[in-house]
């Protein structure tokens, strides 16, 4: 390889940014040039960007009982793509500009699942779709007591209709294998727990 191919590009020049739509979410069009792997700058390119708040997702886990608490709710993005658009998911919420991710995790666990989270274990942070969205996800494992968890939850003023269920960890992992669980955050979190479960149970049991 040449030296230029080994170099890490860093330069970005935003020539123009325009707002195309603004509602609960926002759509911008960004015109930019960026440094190339081979050196020099690209021609000007235009990209639509879905602008949204960063998100927090929590997998509530009872290490003593080896159970996870998952929620189900209707998701419009799955409509027409799968037979059942009611998705099995993690507890999740969006970060307001003055909030810390940990505070969102505790709040959403209470609102969406009626759970008190005793401790948070940061799993990872990631971009779910950086080709067209600036959303950044903070993913946590939340220590909880799963006994008695369940029922219907959610805030009526936010149009939430959420069913809460307790799963044996192995059953939840099998649901990933079977495709029953089909959203990225839940798959990532359950696979992370599969890799780190012995350590977590050793510390949290």
N, C-alpha and C positions, 0 to 999 in steps of 0.2 A: 504494500500500500504506500501511497505517497504521503508526505507530511500533511497536505491539506485534507486528505481523507481521514487522517487521525485527529484532526483538529475538532474541537467542540464549537459549533456555531452558537453565538450568543446575541448577535445584533438583530434588532427588530425595529422597523420604522413604520409607525401607524400614520398613514397619510390622511385618512378621513374616517370618521365613525358617525353613523346616522341611525336614529331610532326609527324602526319600521312599525312597531306596535308596542303599546304599553297597557297592560291590564294587571291581573294578579302576577303574571310573569311578564317578561319583556323580550322583544326580539330586536336585535341590533344588526346592522350590516357594517362590517369592519373592512376597510381597504388598507392593505399593508404590503410591505416588502420584508423579507427575512433573509438572513445570511444562509448561504448554501454550504453543504458538506464539502463541496469541491472548491469553495472559496467564492468571494464576490457576493452580490445580492441577487435575489430573485426578481423577476418582473413583478409589477403590482398585481396582487390577487385580491379577490373579494370573497368574504365568507360571512354567511348568516350565523349569528350567535344567539342561542337561547340563553337569556340571562335570568338566573334564579338564585334564591338564597341558598347558602350551603346547608347541608342536612346532617342530622345526627341519627344514627340507627343503633339500637340496643338489642342484644340477644339476652333476655333474662334467663339465668341458669341457676338451678338448685343443685349444687355440687354433691350434697349429701344424698339426695334422692336420684341424682343423675337424670334430671328432667329439665326440659326447656319450655318456656312459655311463648307461644306464637299467636299471632292475631290473623284474622281473616277480614277482608273488606273488598268492596267492589272497586275496580280500577279501570277507568275509561280507556287507558292506553292498551289494555288487553282485549278490548271489545273487537270482535271480528277476527282476531288472531288465534284464539284458542276457544274451545268449547265452553269453558267456564271462566269468566272474567273476575270471579271472586278469588283473590290471591291470598296465599298463605305467606305471611310476611313477619318481619321484625317490628317491634315498636319503633316509631320514627317520627321526626318532626323537623321543621325548618328553624334555622337560627335567625333570630332578630338581631339587628346590628349591634346592640349593646349586651348581648347574652354570651356567656361562655358555653361551649359544647356540653360540658358536664351538667350544667344547670338544665339545659334542654333535655338531656337524657333522663334526669330525675323527674322532671315535669311530665314528659310524654309517657313515661312508664306508669305514672299515677293516672293520667287522663285516659290513656288508651287501654290499660290493662288492670287498673286498680292495684298496682304493685308498688311496694316500697323497695327501692334499690339500695342495698346496704353498702356496696362497693362497686367501683367501675374499674375494669381492666381494659386499657386501650389495645385494640387489636391492630387496626391499620387505618390509614386515610387514603382515599383514592378518588380519581375522576371517573364517573361511570360512563361518560360519553364525550370525551374531550374534542372529538371531531366537530361538534356542533353545539356544545353546552359548556358553561363555565362552572357547573355545579361541582362541589367538592364535598365528599362524604366522610364524616368522622364515625368510625365503627367501634363499638364497645361491647364487651361482655359485662353483663350486670348481675351481681350476686343477689339472689332473692330466695324467698321461701315459696315453693310452688304449691304447697298444700292449701287447698281452698281457692286457688286461682281459677278463673273461668267466668263465664257469663257474658253479658252484653255491655259494651262500654262505648265511649266516644262523646264528643261535645255536639249537642243538637244544633247549636248556632253555627257550627262549622260543617254541618251536613254529614257528620261521621256516624257510621253504623258499623260497629266493630264487634266481632265475636272472638272471645279469648278461649284458647284451649291449651291444656298441658300435654306435652308429648314426652314420652321416653326418648332419651337422646338417640338411641339406635333407630327408633321408628322415624324420627325426623331426618336422620341421615339417609335412611332408605328412601324417604320421600324425595330427597334430592336425586338419588340414583334413578328413581322411577319417573322423574320429571313432574311429579306432583307439586314440588316447590320449584318455581321457575322465575324467580327474580334475583338479581345479582347480589344484593346485600345479604339476603338470607343464605344463599348458597355459599358465599365467601365466609360468612360468620360460622356456619356449621362446619365447613371444611377446616377453618382455623381451629375450632374447638376440637375436631377430630385429631388434629396434629398436636394440640397442647393440652389435651384433656387430663392426662396423668398429672401434669404439673399443677393445673388449676385445682383438681380434686385434692391434691396433696396440701395445697395452701388454704383452700376454702371449705374442706369437709370438717 
